[in-house]
């Protein structure tokens, strides 16, 4: 039997005992090719080159699989955000710039994960799993904590970190969606767009009208 490249990789990973991760990678490939609606555990098993029952050892159903993909995305995004914020060699402004750029770049680099992390198929329909909530909520809270720090040092205006975080998040989500949906097509301008976003949110002294 001839195997294509993804199937060969899946078989190799499977024999190394990391079937769950192999299934997640294959699922993201299938979503990128045909969309969430065409993903099934049966098709996933075929792509991964394993038995039809093998995925059920790791995911109870399709929703469980989708939530696992989203949870993996939140883990990577949270780890990246924490690493940038905890970097003692960066100023507060550089940390904020890194957060803004990192958020948008993550969406562009990982559109399938991003769509699941913040899409209606999970949250609006209240289909989130405990695994997903356990990684998503700390990621949300970390955004609020960062904004609180930036407000306390005077970098960002305002005294309500929750509401300010929601507004910043909304703006970044909008930019990210425009990019991954193909409305904004020039990804080379991401740095310029994020720089503009940063300039809009950082606190500035009021100019005299005289």
C-alpha positions as CSV (number, residue, x, y, z in Angstrom):
1,X,0.0,0.0,0.0
2,X,1.3,3.4,-1.0
3,X,1.2,6.1,1.7
4,X,1.2,9.8,1.0
5,X,3.5,12.1,3.1
6,X,1.0,12.9,5.9
7,X,0.1,9.2,6.3
8,X,3.8,8.2,6.4
9,X,4.4,10.8,9.1
10,X,1.3,9.7,11.0
11,X,2.5,6.1,10.9
12,X,5.9,7.0,12.1
13,X,4.5,9.1,15.0
14,X,2.0,6.4,15.9
15,X,4.7,3.8,16.2
16,X,6.6,6.2,18.5
17,X,3.6,6.2,20.8
18,X,2.3,9.7,20.2
19,X,-0.9,8.9,18.5
20,X,-2.9,11.7,20.1
21,X,-0.6,14.4,18.8
22,X,-0.5,12.8,15.4
23,X,-4.3,12.9,15.3
24,X,-4.4,16.6,16.3
25,X,-1.9,17.4,13.5
26,X,-3.9,15.4,10.9
27,X,-7.2,17.0,12.1
28,X,-5.8,20.5,11.5
29,X,-4.7,19.4,8.0
30,X,-8.2,18.1,7.2
31,X,-9.8,21.3,8.5
32,X,-7.5,23.4,6.4
33,X,-8.3,21.3,3.3
34,X,-12.1,20.9,3.7
35,X,-13.4,22.8,6.7
36,X,-14.7,21.9,10.1
37,X,-18.0,20.6,8.8
38,X,-16.2,17.9,6.7
39,X,-14.0,16.6,9.6
40,X,-15.0,13.3,11.2
41,X,-13.2,10.8,13.3
42,X,-13.5,8.2,10.5
43,X,-11.8,10.5,8.0
44,X,-9.2,11.4,10.6
45,X,-8.4,7.7,11.1
46,X,-8.0,7.3,7.4
47,X,-5.7,10.3,7.2
48,X,-3.6,9.2,10.1
49,X,-3.3,5.6,8.8
50,X,-4.8,4.0,11.9
51,X,-7.9,1.9,12.6
52,X,-11.3,3.5,12.7
53,X,-11.5,2.9,16.4
54,X,-8.1,4.3,17.3
55,X,-9.2,8.0,17.6
56,X,-11.9,7.1,20.1
57,X,-9.2,6.1,22.5
58,X,-8.3,9.8,22.7
59,X,-11.5,11.7,21.7
60,X,-15.0,10.7,22.6
61,X,-16.5,12.5,19.6
62,X,-15.9,15.3,17.0
63,X,-16.5,18.1,19.5
64,X,-14.0,16.6,21.9
65,X,-11.5,16.6,19.1
66,X,-12.2,20.2,18.2
67,X,-11.9,21.3,21.8
68,X,-8.6,19.5,22.0
69,X,-7.3,21.4,19.0
70,X,-8.4,24.7,20.5
71,X,-6.9,23.8,23.9
72,X,-3.5,23.1,22.2
73,X,-3.7,26.5,20.6
74,X,-4.4,28.3,23.9
75,X,-1.5,26.5,25.5
76,X,0.9,27.7,22.9
77,X,-0.5,31.2,22.8
78,X,-0.5,31.5,26.6
79,X,3.1,30.2,26.9
80,X,4.2,32.7,24.3
81,X,2.4,35.6,26.0
82,X,3.9,34.8,29.4
83,X,7.4,34.4,28.0
84,X,7.2,37.8,26.4
85,X,5.7,39.5,29.5
86,X,8.2,37.9,31.9
87,X,11.3,39.0,29.8
88,X,13.3,41.2,32.1
89,X,15.2,42.7,29.2
90,X,12.2,44.4,27.7
91,X,10.6,47.6,28.7
92,X,6.8,47.7,29.3
93,X,6.3,49.3,25.9
94,X,8.2,46.5,24.2
95,X,6.2,43.9,26.1
96,X,3.0,45.5,25.0
97,X,4.3,45.7,21.4
98,X,5.3,42.0,21.6
99,X,1.9,41.0,22.9
100,X,0.0,42.8,20.1
101,X,2.3,41.6,17.4
102,X,2.3,38.0,18.8
103,X,-1.5,37.8,19.0
104,X,-2.0,38.8,15.4
105,X,0.9,36.7,14.1
106,X,-0.4,33.7,15.9
107,X,-3.7,34.0,14.1
108,X,-2.1,34.4,10.7
109,X,0.3,31.4,11.3
110,X,-2.3,29.1,12.9
111,X,-5.7,30.1,11.3
112,X,-7.4,26.7,11.9
113,X,-6.5,26.7,15.6
114,X,-7.4,30.4,16.0
115,X,-10.9,29.9,14.4
116,X,-11.6,27.1,16.9
117,X,-10.2,28.9,19.9
118,X,-12.5,31.9,19.4
119,X,-15.2,30.5,17.1
120,X,-18.9,30.0,17.7
121,X,-18.8,26.3,17.0
122,X,-17.5,25.8,20.5
123,X,-18.3,28.9,22.7
124,X,-21.6,30.1,21.4
125,X,-23.0,26.6,21.3
126,X,-21.6,26.0,24.8
127,X,-19.6,22.9,23.7
128,X,-16.4,23.6,25.5
129,X,-14.8,20.7,27.4
130,X,-13.2,20.9,30.9
131,X,-9.8,20.5,29.3
132,X,-10.4,23.5,27.0
133,X,-11.8,25.7,29.8
134,X,-8.9,24.8,32.1
135,X,-6.4,26.3,29.6
136,X,-8.6,29.1,28.0
137,X,-9.7,30.9,31.1
138,X,-6.1,31.4,32.5
139,X,-5.1,32.7,29.1
140,X,-8.0,35.2,29.2
141,X,-7.1,36.2,32.8
142,X,-3.4,36.7,31.9
143,X,-4.5,39.3,29.4
144,X,-6.3,41.2,32.1
145,X,-3.3,40.9,34.5
146,X,-1.0,42.3,31.8
147,X,-3.3,45.2,31.1
148,X,-3.6,45.9,34.9
149,X,0.2,46.1,35.1
150,X,0.4,48.4,32.0
151,X,-2.2,50.7,33.5
152,X,-0.5,50.9,36.8
153,X,2.7,52.0,35.2
154,X,0.9,54.6,33.1
155,X,1.5,52.9,29.7
156,X,-2.2,52.4,29.0
157,X,-4.9,54.8,30.1
158,X,-7.9,53.8,32.2
159,X,-8.5,52.1,35.6
160,X,-10.6,49.2,34.6
161,X,-8.3,46.4,33.4
162,X,-11.1,44.0,32.5
163,X,-13.0,46.4,30.2
164,X,-9.8,47.8,28.7
165,X,-8.5,44.2,28.1
166,X,-11.8,43.4,26.4
167,X,-11.5,46.4,24.1
168,X,-7.9,45.7,23.2
169,X,-8.8,42.1,22.6
170,X,-11.7,43.1,20.4
171,X,-9.5,45.3,18.3
172,X,-6.8,42.6,17.8
173,X,-9.4,39.9,17.1
174,X,-10.9,42.1,14.4
175,X,-7.5,42.7,12.8
176,X,-6.7,39.0,13.0
177,X,-10.0,38.0,11.4
178,X,-9.5,40.4,8.5
179,X,-6.1,38.9,7.8
180,X,-7.0,35.2,8.1
181,X,-10.3,35.8,6.1
182,X,-8.3,37.4,3.3
183,X,-9.8,40.9,3.6
184,X,-6.4,42.2,4.5
185,X,-4.2,40.4,2.1
186,X,-0.7,41.8,2.6
187,X,0.7,40.0,5.6
188,X,4.0,41.9,5.1
189,X,2.2,44.8,6.7
190,X,1.4,43.1,9.9
191,X,4.2,44.9,11.8
192,X,2.9,48.2,10.5
193,X,-0.7,47.4,11.4
194,X,0.3,46.3,14.9
195,X,2.5,49.4,15.4
196,X,-0.6,51.5,14.6
197,X,-2.7,49.5,17.1
198,X,-0.1,50.0,19.8
199,X,0.0,53.8,19.2
200,X,-3.8,53.9,19.5
201,X,-3.8,52.3,23.0
202,X,-0.8,53.7,24.8
203,X,-1.5,56.7,27.0
204,X,-0.5,60.1,25.7
205,X,-0.5,63.4,27.5
206,X,-3.3,65.7,26.5
207,X,-2.2,68.4,24.0
208,X,-2.9,72.0,24.9
209,X,-5.6,73.7,22.8
210,X,-3.7,77.1,23.1
